């Protein structure tokens, strides 16, 4: 790997479009050179519905990122989300030919190819094929069993796929800048690169990334990914609930949610009322805190329970490290307490490790995905050096849209 290398991460989210320029130094440390962020338009539930508006937001973020970093950006790592994205596990089994007892590289590759061949809908494309573990004659192997003696090789994969046209729209948005797409990454996979250490993954951890339009999750058990997915519910749904209950305009409901809302069940935080004023400072409405907080809590609790129901049976009890919350909506007061009530596990917010050159505001959880894309790129670089041509345990994008 070169002495230093620059990578760029791009998140086209429901609430914001964010581009981060990072320099990976020779010692592995990351320095953030610049950030370009703008309020998103034309994106709903993590998916583009008004292409010209979304493209304009990407252009604005690009200009800001280049100005801040003094770097001419040519390509990006792109995060994607949406309820159409599905994660599932699949096992590939290969029995060695008669007379062969030692596992060769081609035997392992055959098992991996079988594991990757998950039947997916015709309109879907592969995003990631992630090796979870290998088995040799039923015995779990932490690494590839090449060179060992055995009869049956098994490769256990986690395969993530989604609707090709929706992913392609995000790629098209980038290429019209014009920029190249280095890789496409499912958002919680990027978040996990920042949020979780190797020990966290070994002990068991759940990443929940809750943004404006979607809630993405990735579960890690025993050092490897066990489940992932996306739910089409986010912070905008809370705002809409407040709007419907109070009759306030959407923008006022959003402001009330951020400034006064609390998701905990603490009755002391639901005493009294909040006065909402108009643009001239005159009283417009009065909202009881109990009503406001109940609306927020109910929606967030429903969202967390939807995530919990999608996890494999018995997996929550195996989460030894805890739950990591990221995304702008995770900043809601009392959200950590609510998450503890639902999962009964320790709650954390990701802390960017070994990162320099960033403003204190960039440590905000809403930027975790963009920073995670830089980490993702860094890990891929390291894997290419360790094993040239190897696709990597994280999993490379397999979408058929060219490079």
N, C-alpha and C positions, 0 to 999 in steps of 0.2 A: 504494500500500500504506500502511496506517496507520503512524504513527510507530513503534509496536511492536505485535507480534502474538504471541499465545500459541498454541502447537501442542502436541498430546499424542500420543506414540507408544506403541503397545501391542504387545507380543510375547507370545503364548500358546505357550510352547515346551514341549518334553518334560520338561525339567528345572526350568524356572523360568517364572513369569509376571511380566513386568516392564512397568511403566508409567512413562514419563518425561514430565515437563512442562517445556517449553522456551519461552523468550521470545526472539523474533527482533527485534533492535533495528534502528533505522533505518539504521545503518551496515553491516548484514549480519551482525554478530556475534551469537552465540547464547549465552544464559545459561540454564543448567539450574536451574530453580526447585525441583524436587523429584523424587524417585524413589520409586516403590512397588514392592517386589519380594516375592514369596512363592514357596515351593517348589511346583511344579506337581503336580496330581493329576488323574487322568482324561484324561491326554493320552499317547498312544503314537505314536512315530515322527512327531511333529509334528501329529497329528490327534486330535480329541476322540473318546473312546470312552465316557466317563462324563460326561454333560452336567452333572448337578448338582454334581459335584466340580469340574469345570473352571470352571463359573460362580462357585462359591464362591471360587476362587482369583482370578478377575478382580475380584470384589467386594473381596477383601482387598487386592489391589494398588491398586485405586481409592481405598479409604479411606486407605491409607498415603501415596499420592501427593498426595491432597488435603490431608492433615495436614501433609506436608513442605513443600508449595508454597504453602499458604494460597490455593489457587485452586479454585473450583468448576468441575469438569470437566464439559463438556457433550457433547464429541465427541472421537474419536480417529482417528488413522491406524493401521490394523491390518496387521501383517505376517502372512503365511501361508507355510506350507511343506508338504511332503509329496511322496512319490514319484509321486503322480498328476499333479503339475505338470510341464508340458512346454514347452520353448522351441524354436521353429523359425523359420527364415528363409523369407521369401516375397517374390517380385518381382511388382510390378504394372506392366503396360505399357499406355500409352494413346497412340494415334496421332492427331495433330491432324486435324480435319476438312479436307477438300479446300478449298483456298483460304485457309486460315489458317496463318500461319507464325510468329506470335509467341505464346509460351506465356502463357496467361491463368491466373488463380487456379483457375478451374473445371477446367482441364485437369489441373493438379497434383492437385486434390482427387479427380478421377476415377481417376488412377493410384494414389493413396493408398488409395482405397476398394477397388480391385481387389487391392492388396497385402494389405489387412487380411482379405480373404475367404479365409482358410486353412480348408480342410476339417478340421473337428475332430469328435471323437466326439459323439454326440447328448447325452450326459450331461455334456459339458464346457461351460465358459463362458470368455470371454476375460478375462484379467487385465490384460495390457499389450499395446499395439501401439506399438512403438518404431521411429521412423524411423532407419534406419542411414545411408542416403545416397540422393541422387538421381542420375540419369543423363539426359543430353540427347543424343540421337543417339549413345549409347554412351559419351559422355564424362562422367566422374564430376564431380559438382557438390557442393561443400561445403555449399551452402545451396539453398533452393528456386529453381528456374530461371525463376520468373515474370518476364516481361519480355524474356527472351532469345529468339532466333530458333532454330527447330528443327522437327523433324517428329515425333519420338518421345520421349515423357517416360516415364521409369521411376522407380518408387519402391521402394526396397529396405527391407523391414520385418523386425523381429524380433518375433514374436508369441508371447506366453506365455499358456497356458490350463491349466485344471485342472477336476477334477470339481466341478460346481456345488453338489451337496448338502453336500460336505465343507467347502467354503468358506462356504456358507450357515450351517453349524453354528457356525463361529467368529463370524460376524456376529450370529447370534441370541444368542450368549453375551454380546456387547457390548450389544445393544439391550435386553436384559432388566435392565440395571443401573438405570435406562435411560440409554443413551448413543447418540448418533448415530455413524455411521461415515463419516468424511470421504472415505476412500479405502482400498482394499485393495492391499497392496504385496507382491510376492514378496520374501522375506527378503534374498537376495543383491543385489537391486537397491537395497534400502535401505542395506546394508553398503557398497556401492560409492560411495554419496554421501559417506561419511566417509573411506573408505580411499583413493580414487583422485582424483588431480588430473587436469586436462585433459591435461597432458603425459604422465601415466602411461597414460591411455587411448590417446593417440596412439602411444606407443612399444610398447604391448601389455602387458596385465596380466591376471592371473587371480585372482579373489576366491574363496576357499574358506572357507565358514562351517560349522564342524563343531560341532554341539550334542550333546545327549543322545541324540536319536533319529534325526536326519537329517544329511546332509552336502549343503549347497547350494553351487552354484557359478555364477559368471558370468564369461565371458571377454570381454575388450575388445581389439579390434585396430583400428589405424588410426583411433582416436577414437570408435568405435561398438561396440555389443555384438555379439558374433559367435556366442555360444552360452550357454545357461543350462539348469539342471535341478536335480534333487534325487535323492539316493540314500538309501534307507531304512536307513542305517547310521550310528551315532554312538557317543558315549562309553559309553552304557549297554551296548552290545554288547561292548565291552572288559571292562567290569565283569562281565558274564555269563560271558565266557570265563574270567576269573580264578576266578570262583565254581565253574565246572565243573572246572577243572584242579586247584584247591587244596581244594575242598570247603568253603571258608569261606562263611558267610552272605553274602548280597548286600551288605548294609550294610558288613560288614567288608572285603569285596572292593573296594568303592568307596573306602573309606578307605585301603586299602593301595595302590590305583592312584594316588591323588592324592598321598599322602605319600612313597611310596617308588619309584614307577614311573619308567621312563626308556625312551623310544622309540628312542634312538640305537643305533648298532651298536658303540659304544665298549666294548670288553671290560673296561676298568678300572671301568666303572660297574655291572658285573654280577658283582662279586666278593662272596662271602660270602652270608649269609642274613639274613632279617628275621624277628624274633620278633613274633608277633601275640598280644596279650593280651586277656583278656576284660574285662568291665565292672569287675571288682574288681581288675584288675591282674595276675592270674595268667596264666601262659603258656598259650596256647590252641593255637598251632600255630607251625611254623617253615617259612618259604617261601624257597627259594633265589632269590636275585636274578636269576640267569641265566634261570630258568624264568619268573619274573614278567615280566622285560623282554622275553623272547622272545614271550610271549603278547601283550603290548601292541604290540610292533613288528609282528608278523604281521598283526594286525587292522587297524592304522592303515595299513600299507603296502598291504594289499588295498584299503582304502577309497580311498586316493589313486590307486591304479592303475585303479580303477573310474572315477574322475573323468577320468583321463587318456585312457582308452579312449573316453569319450563326447565328447571334444573333436574338432573337425574335423581331418582328416588334415593334418599339417604345421604345425598352428597353434602347438604348443609352441615350435618353433624361432623363431616370430615374436614371442614374448613378450620384449620388450626390457627392460621395467622389472622384472618379477619376479612372485612369488606372494605374495598377501596373505592371511594366515591370521587368522581371527576365530572367535568362539564359545568356549564354556567348555572344550571338549576341546583347543583349540589351545594351552592353557596347559600341557599335558603336557610334562615335561622331555624334551628331545631331539627333540621333534616337528619343529622347524625343520630340524634336521640330516637327519631322515628325509625331509622334503619335498624338500630339496635333492637327496638321493640319487635320488629318484623323477623329479623334473622337470629337474634340472640348471640351475635358475634361482635368482636371488637371492630370499631369503625375507624378508618383512616382516610386521610386525603393525601394524594401523592406529593412528595417533596422532590423537586428536580435535583438529582445527585450530580456532582462533578460538572456543574454547568457554570460558566462565567459569562460576563458581558451582558447580562440581562438586567432589565429594569425590575424593581421589586414587584411591579404590577404583573409582570410576565409569569410570576410564580402562582398566579391565580389558577385554580383548577380548570377554568374554561379554556386555557391554552395547552392543556396536557396532551391532547391529541396531536397538535402541530409539533410539539417538542418530541413526542414519541416517534413521529415519522423520521426525525433526524437520528434518533437512537436505532430505529429499525434499519435505516440505511447503513449505519455504522456496523451493526452486527452482520449484515450481508457482506460488507467489505471484508470483515475479519474471516468469515467463512470461505470467501473466495480465495483468500490467501492460504488458509489452512488446507483447503481441498478444491483446487481449480475445477470449474465445471459442475461442482456440487450445488444443488438447488437450495440446500439449507434446511435446518430443522424448523425454522420459523415458517418456511413455506413461501415459495415465489408465486406471484400471480400467473395464472395460466390462461388469461383471456386472449382470444384470437384476434386482437385488433392491431397487431404489429407493434414494432418498437420505435 
